[in-house]
């Protein structure tokens, strides 16, 4: 991991002068090999999704296309990601201030299951595509995080249990805007040492939470997405057959991401209970209180999107029967 990250930093420092792809003639091979790179701009993920995509590309192309996957610590400006490497993997909501649609999946209490999160991603896909096209990127795959849950030192039986409770958030959770949601519920922001309530965030180590908290309430507060994109310039320089293979591989990789995270959620629940954590099903009043607290954030997003925001939400709610 450390060597991979060091390699990624070296590559990042040189990406402005280096081509993100090359053709290498391999002795004994009839065809040249296309070398492409992929930067994962989220070190905590360890680059697992990038390596899965790289492995699938190598398999489907019989080794004629090879993707090197590096984890990057530094993130270039969004306008330059499409030129930084052939492929990029990053948290979509990191760039919501530039393109509001990219913050959609991080909105609290919009989806209640992986199926609903996948439906939302499908409905928003054309809007994601349009936004990314303005920055020279092509969306190949979406990757869901584990749903955001409440970890607590006490059982959350009703929304009254959250009044005045000290909570802490990771930096990533604060960037998602979820602090406001909990404050509206009546919870009190505090230090990590005093916290009796925390939100899990995507790649948080759930084993650590099982040591610190006795209860897990699976609220599906949000299922943020990571994007796997291709740089348009490099993508369009490839042959039609190569482009088709990469698009197909992106679809296969996306299906694998969603399947794996559904299975991981089940395993994480089983592991947490084995470690002595009580899994609590949230009561209807807790979910209602969370939705009310989240409503201003959703409305603010709709206003930032204009007519497109209303269209996306109405299509989603119709599709999942929330109207």
Secondary structure, 3 states (H helix, E strand, C coil): CHHHHHHHHHHHHCCCCCCCEEEECCCCCCCCEEEEEEEECCHHHCCHHHHHHHHHHHHHCCCCEEEEEEECCCCCCHHHHHHHCCEEEEEHHHHCCCCHHHHHHHCCCCCCCHHHHHHHHHHHHHHHHHHHHCCCEEEEEEEECCCCCEEECCCCCCHHHHCCCEEECCHHHHHHCHHHHHHHHCCEECCHHHCCEEECCCCCCHHHHHHHCCEEECCCCCCCEEEEEEEHHHHHHCCHHHHHHHHHHHHHHHHHHHHHHHHHHHHHHHHHHHCCCEEECCCHHHHHHHHHHHHHHHHHHHHHHCHHHHHHHHHHHHHHCCC
